[in-house]
């Protein structure tokens, strides 16, 4: 069809056809998981794989059909991980890793929770992180005590790479210096609970720490 010969209606139809037939592929495929908190069941049994996607259109179709984090019950989580990586410490890709943790103050929930989550989702699937190879996935935990958003990275010992990811995350979310981002090693988190977990890295550095951000 020569565009010059076509009526506006025909052009419109042709464009619709092209858009429908040629979705925009993402560089990688991802899988979305959901966990509905239930203290009567094992954690692993609460985790459900929802759907995989590998196109921009596929992502938005899913995003538009599920509840935003702010509307989930407390105790629920979403996980978006590279396809083939299970969102758990036990997966080989996570076993040596850790996560950058953003704790969302309860008073800032309405302004931040959904906004941070979509911002991070877009950064993840759009490969905006310079070190995206090292990122396994992202998580949002909806909690009455305060929600958490985290970026799981593959190797907790690669401090330089993890710090770069943390700095990018801080910039992306526009997190002020007064709020610290903490990098927690999964193996440490797996044996200790909540606030007792000592981070390996922090941004900004822990006040009073000697020479580096590392706090092994
Ligand atoms: P959580 O959901 O990450 O944080 O871990 P929450 O609910 O805010 O609790 P807190 O301990 O951080 O204050 C809660 C619990 O879920 C953990 O103590 C584990 O029992 C279980 N859990 C969480 N993760 C991410 C895993 C995992 O990857 N594997 C297994 N086996 N259990 C997990």
Boltz pocket constraint, residues with backbone or C-beta under 6 A from the ligand:
constraints:
  - pocket:
      binder: B
      contacts: [[A, 43], [A, 44], [A, 87], [A, 88], [A, 89], [A, 90], [A, 141], [A, 143], [A, 189], [A, 192], [A, 193], [A, 194], [A, 195]]
      max_distance: 6.0
